[in-house]
Amino acid sequence: MENNTNYRQKLKNITTFIFDFDGVLSDGKIYVLPDGDQLRATNVKDGYALHYALQKGYNVAVISGGYSESMRLRYQSFKGMEIYLSVSNKVERLKEYMAFHNLKQEQILIMGDDIPDFEMMQLAGIKCCPADASEEIKATADYISFCNGGNGAVRDIIEQTLRAQSRWFEKDAGIW
């Protein structure tokens, strides 16, 4: 893990958050319903932080290899959030996203948790992961959250970033 001062300084450049779904926004458990849909548990505190980041003008996207209708439905009401599911090549999808939004590497923070996220994370200015990420991902991360995936890791990193930019808990914090 990088020197803490350098990591905190890099947070000031972040304009874009990219998250994997399974194991980052969810706890990694999948509940299969009789109709075949797959439910994942997400955290309302993570949801609030995502909403607040969007409200403050940050780019927020999910790039996931997984798919279920419930995944798409969870965040469709978050205005401005881009959701890419069933992505077979996360690096290619991220490069397209970066080109479309005219983003530089240092503006992007990516949180992943497992080997399919490894290559995508290499394109980020800051690489993060939940506490329960795979060892390979922890080894490349600039920051490892004290929270597990689906249990506040997303809130942790968004809050840190907005605090570093003096944008957390402003007057609009309670507006949903």
Backbone as CSV, one residue per row, in Angstrom:
resi,resn,N_x,N_y,N_z,CA_x,CA_y,CA_z,C_x,C_y,C_z
1,MET,0.850,-1.179,0.000,0.000,0.000,0.000,0.896,1.242,0.000
2,GLU,0.430,2.231,-0.725,1.149,3.474,-0.914,1.258,4.290,0.366
3,ASN,2.196,5.167,0.413,2.341,6.085,1.545,1.045,6.881,1.712
4,ASN,0.595,6.997,2.934,-0.710,7.568,3.271,-0.858,9.023,2.815
5,THR,0.205,9.815,2.906,0.140,11.214,2.495,-0.098,11.306,0.993
6,ASN,0.620,10.501,0.220,0.473,10.496,-1.232,-0.933,10.045,-1.630
7,TYR,-1.455,9.022,-0.968,-2.800,8.531,-1.228,-3.825,9.626,-0.955
8,ARG,-3.741,10.288,0.172,-4.686,11.351,0.533,-4.593,12.528,-0.451
9,GLN,-3.404,12.825,-0.917,-3.224,13.887,-1.907,-3.903,13.509,-3.221
10,LYS,-3.779,12.252,-3.631,-4.392,11.780,-4.874,-5.917,11.857,-4.828
11,LEU,-6.503,11.722,-3.636,-7.958,11.803,-3.503,-8.492,13.146,-3.998
12,LYS,-7.675,14.177,-3.928,-8.097,15.523,-4.339,-8.332,15.628,-5.848
13,ASN,-7.770,14.687,-6.625,-7.914,14.710,-8.085,-9.115,13.906,-8.582
14,ILE,-9.764,13.170,-7.712,-10.800,12.233,-8.139,-12.083,12.960,-8.541
15,THR,-12.564,12.628,-9.739,-13.847,13.131,-10.245,-14.797,11.987,-10.569
16,THR,-14.256,10.760,-10.544,-14.994,9.601,-11.052,-14.783,8.384,-10.163
17,PHE,-15.885,7.740,-9.822,-15.870,6.500,-9.046,-16.387,5.363,-9.918
18,ILE,-15.618,4.277,-9.977,-16.026,3.081,-10.706,-16.038,1.924,-9.708
19,PHE,-17.144,1.171,-9.689,-17.281,0.061,-8.753,-17.684,-1.221,-9.465
20,ASP,-17.118,-2.316,-9.012,-17.634,-3.633,-9.347,-18.905,-3.810,-8.519
21,PHE,-19.760,-4.726,-8.892,-20.980,-4.943,-8.113,-20.786,-6.059,-7.087
22,ASP,-20.614,-7.294,-7.572,-20.520,-8.444,-6.669,-19.249,-8.379,-5.837
23,GLY,-19.403,-8.316,-4.526,-18.259,-8.263,-3.624,-17.791,-6.864,-3.281
24,VAL,-18.348,-5.851,-3.954,-18.028,-4.453,-3.649,-19.300,-3.728,-3.210
25,LEU,-20.252,-3.608,-4.137,-21.549,-3.018,-3.782,-22.443,-4.032,-3.071
26,SER,-22.156,-5.301,-3.259,-22.895,-6.350,-2.550,-21.915,-7.128,-1.682
27,ASP,-22.467,-7.950,-0.814,-21.607,-8.753,0.065,-21.091,-10.020,-0.613
28,GLY,-21.423,-10.202,-1.872,-20.934,-11.350,-2.621,-21.869,-12.542,-2.608
29,LYS,-22.881,-12.502,-1.781,-23.848,-13.603,-1.737,-24.898,-13.400,-2.820
30,ILE,-25.321,-14.500,-3.425,-26.359,-14.472,-4.451,-27.471,-15.412,-4.030
31,TYR,-28.680,-14.880,-4.022,-29.873,-15.659,-3.700,-30.648,-15.856,-4.992
32,VAL,-30.802,-17.105,-5.420,-31.483,-17.410,-6.674,-32.956,-17.670,-6.387
33,LEU,-33.813,-16.903,-7.070,-35.253,-17.044,-6.908,-35.799,-18.094,-7.873
34,PRO,-36.991,-18.623,-7.600,-37.567,-19.645,-8.485,-37.684,-19.209,-9.945
35,ASP,-37.861,-17.888,-10.183,-37.954,-17.408,-11.571,-36.585,-17.225,-12.222
36,GLY,-35.517,-17.520,-11.474,-34.165,-17.424,-12.016,-33.459,-16.112,-11.706
37,ASP,-34.199,-15.093,-11.249,-33.531,-13.845,-10.907,-32.597,-14.092,-9.728
38,GLN,-31.542,-13.324,-9.691,-30.534,-13.475,-8.646,-30.490,-12.202,-7.815
39,LEU,-30.781,-12.336,-6.540,-30.773,-11.182,-5.640,-29.430,-11.039,-4.953
40,ARG,-29.004,-9.800,-4.804,-27.789,-9.473,-4.064,-28.166,-8.467,-2.986
41,ALA,-27.535,-8.567,-1.823,-27.777,-7.609,-0.744,-26.825,-6.429,-0.912
42,THR,-27.374,-5.219,-0.797,-26.563,-4.007,-0.849,-26.786,-3.226,0.440
43,ASN,-25.982,-2.200,0.649,-25.996,-1.452,1.895,-26.561,-0.051,1.668
44,VAL,-27.508,0.370,2.509,-28.111,1.694,2.326,-27.107,2.822,2.561
45,LYS,-26.119,2.625,3.398,-25.107,3.667,3.607,-24.240,3.833,2.361
46,ASP,-23.931,2.721,1.693,-23.246,2.811,0.407,-24.133,3.561,-0.581
47,GLY,-25.433,3.228,-0.578,-26.378,3.871,-1.477,-26.454,5.378,-1.252
48,TYR,-26.471,5.793,0.011,-26.492,7.226,0.300,-25.240,7.906,-0.252
49,ALA,-24.083,7.314,-0.016,-22.831,7.919,-0.487,-22.805,8.012,-2.014
50,LEU,-23.291,6.993,-2.698,-23.370,7.035,-4.160,-24.273,8.183,-4.608
51,HIS,-25.441,8.268,-3.992,-26.387,9.333,-4.323,-25.761,10.714,-4.075
52,TYR,-25.104,10.875,-2.952,-24.506,12.160,-2.601,-23.386,12.533,-3.585
53,ALA,-22.571,11.558,-3.953,-21.504,11.819,-4.931,-22.103,12.275,-6.264
54,LEU,-23.159,11.621,-6.690,-23.833,12.024,-7.925,-24.397,13.441,-7.793
55,GLN,-25.001,13.715,-6.671,-25.581,15.035,-6.397,-24.503,16.124,-6.462
56,LYS,-23.291,15.781,-6.041,-22.181,16.727,-6.038,-21.501,16.845,-7.410
57,GLY,-21.962,16.055,-8.394,-21.430,16.171,-9.748,-20.342,15.189,-10.127
58,TYR,-20.073,14.214,-9.280,-19.079,13.194,-9.623,-19.658,12.223,-10.635
59,ASN,-18.793,11.648,-11.447,-19.177,10.534,-12.317,-19.172,9.279,-11.458
60,VAL,-20.204,8.460,-11.599,-20.270,7.193,-10.870,-20.747,6.118,-11.837
61,ALA,-20.026,5.004,-11.866,-20.409,3.908,-12.744,-20.160,2.564,-12.063
62,VAL,-20.945,1.599,-12.487,-20.761,0.200,-12.100,-20.342,-0.542,-13.346
63,ILE,-19.262,-1.292,-13.246,-18.828,-2.163,-14.331,-18.723,-3.560,-13.746
64,SER,-19.644,-4.436,-14.160,-19.736,-5.761,-13.551,-19.904,-6.854,-14.601
65,GLY,-19.307,-7.977,-14.336,-19.511,-9.145,-15.185,-20.836,-9.825,-14.892
66,GLY,-21.383,-9.571,-13.722,-22.639,-10.197,-13.318,-23.841,-9.497,-13.919
67,TYR,-24.974,-10.193,-13.872,-26.221,-9.588,-14.311,-27.412,-10.246,-13.625
68,SER,-28.300,-9.414,-13.210,-29.661,-9.816,-12.862,-30.498,-8.562,-12.934
69,GLU,-31.764,-8.725,-13.155,-32.647,-7.568,-13.260,-32.626,-6.753,-11.973
70,SER,-32.516,-7.430,-10.837,-32.504,-6.714,-9.559,-31.257,-5.832,-9.412
71,MET,-30.137,-6.207,-10.003,-28.933,-5.364,-9.975,-29.193,-4.057,-10.708
72,ARG,-29.787,-4.158,-11.874,-30.079,-2.974,-12.674,-31.097,-2.091,-11.959
73,LEU,-32.127,-2.717,-11.402,-33.183,-1.966,-10.727,-32.680,-1.230,-9.488
74,ARG,-31.705,-1.793,-8.780,-31.225,-1.184,-7.532,-30.781,0.262,-7.736
75,TYR,-30.096,0.543,-8.814,-29.509,1.871,-8.993,-30.092,2.670,-10.153
76,GLN,-31.127,2.165,-10.811,-31.661,2.900,-11.963,-32.237,4.263,-11.592
77,SER,-32.676,4.449,-10.359,-33.230,5.744,-9.956,-32.158,6.735,-9.510
78,PHE,-30.897,6.320,-9.475,-29.801,7.209,-9.110,-29.416,8.008,-10.355
79,LYS,-29.951,9.229,-10.448,-29.785,10.046,-11.647,-28.308,10.273,-11.981
80,GLY,-27.942,9.858,-13.185,-26.580,10.051,-13.661,-25.664,8.852,-13.485
81,MET,-26.080,7.876,-12.690,-25.245,6.694,-12.471,-25.308,5.803,-13.706
82,GLU,-24.153,5.382,-14.175,-24.082,4.526,-15.354,-23.823,3.093,-14.899
83,ILE,-24.615,2.170,-15.430,-24.569,0.785,-14.978,-24.298,-0.116,-16.177
84,TYR,-23.178,-0.810,-16.121,-22.791,-1.736,-17.180,-22.720,-3.130,-16.571
85,LEU,-23.638,-3.998,-16.999,-23.705,-5.362,-16.479,-23.401,-6.354,-17.592
86,SER,-23.075,-7.572,-17.225,-22.707,-8.635,-18.175,-21.498,-8.226,-19.014
87,VAL,-20.581,-7.491,-18.414,-19.402,-7.006,-19.129,-18.346,-8.105,-19.147
88,SER,-17.999,-8.578,-20.336,-17.001,-9.645,-20.434,-15.575,-9.095,-20.425
89,ASN,-15.394,-7.863,-20.920,-14.071,-7.250,-20.940,-14.152,-5.894,-20.223
90,LYS,-13.821,-5.888,-18.941,-13.939,-4.672,-18.127,-12.966,-3.584,-18.566
91,VAL,-11.781,-3.957,-19.019,-10.793,-2.972,-19.474,-11.321,-2.230,-20.693
92,GLU,-11.847,-2.963,-21.657,-12.398,-2.342,-22.865,-13.558,-1.405,-22.512
93,ARG,-14.457,-1.849,-21.626,-15.606,-1.027,-21.220,-15.123,0.242,-20.511
94,LEU,-14.119,0.110,-19.637,-13.587,1.266,-18.922,-12.921,2.241,-19.887
95,LYS,-12.170,1.758,-20.840,-11.520,2.639,-21.815,-12.562,3.417,-22.623
96,GLU,-13.652,2.762,-22.997,-14.741,3.451,-23.705,-15.359,4.525,-22.811
97,TYR,-15.570,4.201,-21.551,-16.134,5.135,-20.582,-15.211,6.346,-20.414
98,MET,-13.915,6.077,-20.275,-12.937,7.152,-20.107,-12.921,8.072,-21.328
99,ALA,-12.960,7.490,-22.516,-12.949,8.296,-23.746,-14.227,9.128,-23.848
100,PHE,-15.370,8.529,-23.564,-16.644,9.229,-23.655,-16.696,10.424,-22.699
101,HIS,-16.155,10.247,-21.489,-16.184,11.308,-20.475,-14.908,12.150,-20.460
102,ASN,-13.990,11.859,-21.395,-12.727,12.599,-21.499,-11.975,12.606,-20.162
103,LEU,-11.776,11.416,-19.618,-11.154,11.265,-18.297,-9.689,10.868,-18.398
104,LYS,-8.919,11.376,-17.456,-7.523,10.971,-17.294,-7.448,9.975,-16.147
105,GLN,-6.433,9.162,-16.167,-6.240,8.120,-15.157,-6.293,8.683,-13.738
106,GLU,-5.657,9.814,-13.492,-5.572,10.364,-12.132,-6.921,10.854,-11.587
107,GLN,-7.937,10.955,-12.453,-9.266,11.384,-12.021,-10.140,10.221,-11.552
108,ILE,-9.655,8.999,-11.762,-10.492,7.811,-11.558,-10.085,7.014,-10.326
109,LEU,-11.076,6.675,-9.526,-10.915,5.765,-8.394,-11.744,4.531,-8.710
110,ILE,-11.106,3.369,-8.637,-11.803,2.111,-8.902,-11.730,1.233,-7.663
111,MET,-12.880,0.640,-7.315,-12.922,-0.337,-6.233,-13.365,-1.675,-6.813
112,GLY,-12.478,-2.638,-6.694,-12.762,-4.005,-7.115,-12.407,-4.953,-5.983
113,ASP,-12.778,-6.214,-6.148,-12.550,-7.155,-5.052,-11.922,-8.478,-5.460
114,ASP,-11.871,-8.773,-6.760,-11.385,-10.091,-7.140,-10.655,-10.033,-8.477
115,ILE,-10.073,-11.130,-8.866,-9.189,-11.217,-10.031,-9.782,-10.616,-11.311
116,PRO,-11.090,-10.784,-11.612,-11.621,-10.142,-12.826,-11.525,-8.612,-12.824
117,ASP,-11.285,-8.013,-11.665,-11.156,-6.551,-11.571,-9.714,-6.071,-11.700
118,PHE,-8.754,-6.980,-11.622,-7.337,-6.624,-11.540,-6.882,-5.703,-12.675
119,GLU,-7.084,-6.134,-13.925,-6.595,-5.345,-15.064,-7.298,-3.998,-15.158
120,MET,-8.600,-3.966,-14.905,-9.343,-2.709,-14.933,-8.775,-1.741,-13.894
121,MET,-8.466,-2.252,-12.718,-7.957,-1.395,-11.642,-6.627,-0.747,-11.995
122,GLN,-5.855,-1.367,-12.875,-4.556,-0.811,-13.247,-4.692,0.506,-14.006
123,LEU,-5.902,0.801,-14.518,-6.144,2.038,-15.256,-6.584,3.187,-14.349
124,ALA,-6.642,2.945,-13.050,-7.135,3.952,-12.105,-6.007,4.757,-11.484
125,GLY,-6.323,5.995,-11.154,-5.392,6.816,-10.388,-5.279,6.308,-8.961
126,ILE,-6.409,5.804,-8.437,-6.429,5.184,-7.108,-7.151,3.863,-7.207
127,LYS,-6.496,2.813,-6.724,-7.052,1.457,-6.708,-7.431,1.112,-5.276
128,CYS,-8.703,0.738,-5.075,-9.205,0.430,-3.729,-9.882,-0.924,-3.723
129,CYS,-10.041,-1.453,-2.524,-10.766,-2.711,-2.388,-11.372,-2.824,-0.997
130,PRO,-12.406,-3.651,-0.864,-12.968,-3.932,0.460,-12.003,-4.782,1.287
131,ALA,-12.241,-4.838,2.587,-11.384,-5.611,3.498,-11.339,-7.094,3.137
132,ASP,-12.427,-7.614,2.566,-12.489,-9.050,2.251,-12.166,-9.359,0.796
133,ALA,-11.440,-8.469,0.120,-11.026,-8.704,-1.268,-10.014,-9.846,-1.331
134,SER,-9.817,-10.353,-2.531,-8.814,-11.412,-2.724,-7.416,-10.854,-2.453
135,GLU,-6.514,-11.727,-2.120,-5.142,-11.310,-1.808,-4.474,-10.622,-2.993
136,GLU,-4.777,-11.076,-4.218,-4.184,-10.462,-5.412,-4.619,-9.000,-5.544
137,ILE,-5.849,-8.726,-5.226,-6.357,-7.356,-5.327,-5.806,-6.508,-4.180
138,LYS,-5.770,-7.060,-2.989,-5.193,-6.319,-1.860,-3.748,-5.913,-2.146
139,ALA,-3.013,-6.789,-2.820,-1.598,-6.518,-3.104,-1.409,-5.338,-4.059
140,THR,-2.371,-5.059,-4.913,-2.252,-3.953,-5.869,-2.943,-2.678,-5.391
141,ALA,-3.734,-2.766,-4.319,-4.557,-1.631,-3.871,-3.737,-0.519,-3.227
142,ASP,-4.131,0.711,-3.518,-3.581,1.876,-2.827,-4.241,2.020,-1.461
143,TYR,-5.490,1.542,-1.376,-6.231,1.624,-0.120,-7.113,0.395,0.036
144,ILE,-7.061,-0.208,1.221,-7.932,-1.327,1.581,-8.879,-0.816,2.654
145,SER,-10.176,-0.818,2.343,-11.166,-0.332,3.301,-11.175,-1.208,4.548
146,PHE,-11.595,-0.634,5.652,-11.781,-1.407,6.879,-13.116,-2.152,6.842
147,CYS,-13.935,-1.888,5.812,-15.252,-2.523,5.657,-15.208,-3.601,4.576
148,ASN,-16.025,-4.615,4.749,-16.182,-5.646,3.724,-17.067,-5.132,2.603
149,GLY,-17.014,-5.823,1.466,-17.890,-5.499,0.355,-19.350,-5.629,0.763
150,GLY,-20.175,-4.680,0.307,-21.588,-4.691,0.638,-21.883,-4.271,2.060
151,ASN,-20.863,-3.861,2.789,-21.009,-3.491,4.199,-20.328,-2.166,4.529
152,GLY,-20.362,-1.231,3.604,-19.842,0.104,3.887,-18.533,0.469,3.211
153,ALA,-17.927,-0.430,2.437,-16.652,-0.110,1.779,-16.802,1.037,0.782
154,VAL,-17.923,1.056,0.073,-18.170,2.120,-0.903,-18.368,3.455,-0.178
155,ARG,-19.145,3.453,0.880,-19.355,4.665,1.685,-18.012,5.178,2.207
156,ASP,-17.187,4.260,2.696,-15.884,4.614,3.248,-15.059,5.404,2.235
157,ILE,-14.928,4.907,1.014,-14.040,5.553,0.061,-14.644,6.825,-0.532
158,ILE,-15.959,6.849,-0.719,-16.589,8.083,-1.206,-16.475,9.170,-0.142
159,GLU,-16.755,8.817,1.101,-16.660,9.809,2.178,-15.235,10.343,2.300
160,GLN,-14.242,9.464,2.245,-12.841,9.926,2.317,-12.517,10.906,1.200
161,THR,-12.970,10.569,-0.007,-12.680,11.418,-1.168,-13.331,12.784,-1.028
162,LEU,-14.607,12.797,-0.686,-15.306,14.072,-0.548,-14.760,14.887,0.621
163,ARG,-14.359,14.234,1.698,-13.723,14.960,2.815,-12.395,15.575,2.369
164,ALA,-11.610,14.827,1.600,-10.324,15.338,1.117,-10.512,16.567,0.229
165,GLN,-11.674,16.642,-0.413,-11.981,17.770,-1.295,-12.876,18.806,-0.609
166,SER,-13.059,18.651,0.696,-13.907,19.561,1.493,-15.323,19.676,0.925
167,ARG,-15.891,18.529,0.503,-17.230,18.517,-0.102,-18.195,17.601,0.651
168,TRP,-17.777,17.017,1.761,-18.622,16.110,2.530,-19.422,16.893,3.567
169,PHE,-20.642,16.503,3.781,-21.532,17.061,4.802,-21.717,18.569,4.652
170,GLU,-22.000,18.963,3.434,-22.324,20.352,3.162,-23.832,20.552,3.364
171,LYS,-24.316,21.765,3.129,-25.724,22.084,3.378,-26.696,21.179,2.636
172,ASP,-26.298,20.653,1.482,-27.179,19.802,0.677,-27.125,18.327,1.074
173,ALA,-26.411,17.997,2.128,-26.211,16.603,2.519,-27.510,15.867,2.835
174,GLY,-28.518,16.572,3.339,-29.762,15.920,3.722,-30.820,15.918,2.641
175,ILE,-30.478,16.444,1.461,-31.456,16.492,0.372,-31.358,15.221,-0.438
176,TRP,-32.456,14.538,-0.527,-32.476,13.290,-1.308,-33.192,13.582,-2.558
